[in-house]
Amino acid sequence: MDTTAAIAAIFAIVRRIPSGRVTSYGEVAARAGLKGRARMVGRVLGDAPDDAPVPWFRVLKADGRIAFPIGSDAFKEQVQCLRKEGVRVATNGRVDLGRYGWSSEQTLDALLWG
């Protein structure tokens, strides 16, 4: 997959993450056909223009933590965006993936049952 197609695939997957749900960089990569390219997802989202219509804030590290340094402006912005959607974020920047994670099963249920 060339770079332009990879970027488009990453953006398409991130746009599909439902409000109030989160997923990991690695999961986005896998769903975009880029298994093992989690860092690429991080770079693509980090390089996206500020006005890009992509809910970048719904993407976290594999352990459910926000990737930005705690207390940084970007960290605070991501926490604020997630909390607006009802996602509980701990003071250390961790989100309970069991509760808020976007899984393949949820996607399949939505496809089958609406």
C-alpha positions in Angstrom: 0.0 0.0 0.0 1.5 3.4 -1.0 1.7 6.2 1.5 -1.3 8.2 0.2 -3.5 5.1 0.4 -2.2 4.3 3.9 -3.0 7.8 5.2 -6.5 7.6 3.6 -7.1 4.1 5.2 -5.9 5.4 8.7 -8.2 8.4 8.5 -11.1 6.3 7.4 -10.7 3.9 10.3 -10.3 6.7 12.9 -13.5 8.4 11.5 -15.4 5.2 12.2 -14.5 5.1 15.9 -17.9 5.9 17.6 -18.2 8.9 20.0 -17.6 7.7 23.5 -15.2 4.9 22.4 -11.5 4.6 22.1 -9.0 2.3 20.4 -5.3 1.9 20.1 -2.8 2.9 17.5 -2.1 -0.7 16.8 -5.8 -1.5 16.3 -6.2 1.3 13.9 -3.2 0.0 12.0 -4.5 -3.5 11.9 -8.0 -2.4 10.7 -6.4 -0.2 8.0 -4.4 -3.2 6.7 -1.2 -2.0 8.2 -0.7 -4.6 10.9 2.4 -3.8 13.0 2.5 -0.1 11.9 1.1 1.5 15.1 3.9 4.2 15.0 2.9 5.1 11.5 -0.7 5.7 12.7 0.8 8.0 15.4 2.8 9.9 12.9 -0.1 10.3 10.5 -2.4 11.6 13.2 0.3 13.9 14.6 1.0 15.4 11.1 -2.7 15.9 10.3 -3.8 19.5 10.0 -5.5 20.9 13.1 -8.7 21.4 11.1 -8.8 17.8 9.7 -12.1 16.2 10.5 -10.6 13.2 12.2 -11.3 12.4 15.9 -7.6 11.8 16.7 -8.3 12.0 20.4 -10.1 8.6 20.4 -6.8 6.8 19.7 -4.6 5.8 22.6 -1.6 3.6 23.4 -2.1 -0.1 23.6 -2.4 0.0 27.4 -5.2 2.6 27.3 -3.0 5.6 28.1 -2.8 8.9 26.3 0.5 9.2 24.5 1.2 12.8 25.3 3.2 13.8 28.4 0.9 14.2 31.4 0.2 17.9 31.9 1.1 19.0 28.4 -1.3 21.1 26.4 -2.0 18.2 24.0 -2.6 15.9 27.0 -5.1 18.3 28.4 -6.8 18.8 25.1 -7.2 15.1 24.6 -8.6 14.6 28.1 -11.1 17.4 27.5 -12.3 15.9 24.2 -12.7 12.5 25.6 -14.5 13.7 28.7 -16.9 15.7 26.5 -17.9 12.3 25.0 -18.4 10.8 28.4 -15.2 8.8 28.5 -13.7 8.6 32.0 -10.0 9.5 32.0 -7.9 8.8 35.1 -5.4 11.5 36.3 -2.6 9.4 34.8 -4.2 9.6 31.4 -5.5 6.0 31.4 -8.8 5.0 29.9 -10.5 1.6 30.8 -10.4 -0.2 27.4 -12.7 -2.8 28.8 -15.4 -0.2 29.3 -14.7 2.3 26.5 -12.7 0.3 23.9 -14.0 -0.1 20.4 -13.9 -3.7 19.5 -14.5 -5.8 16.5 -17.5 -7.5 18.2 -19.2 -4.1 18.7 -18.6 -3.3 15.0 -20.1 -6.7 14.0 -23.1 -6.2 16.3 -23.7 -2.8 14.7 -23.5 -4.3 11.2 -25.9 -7.1 12.1 -28.4 -5.4 14.3 -28.0 -1.7 13.5 
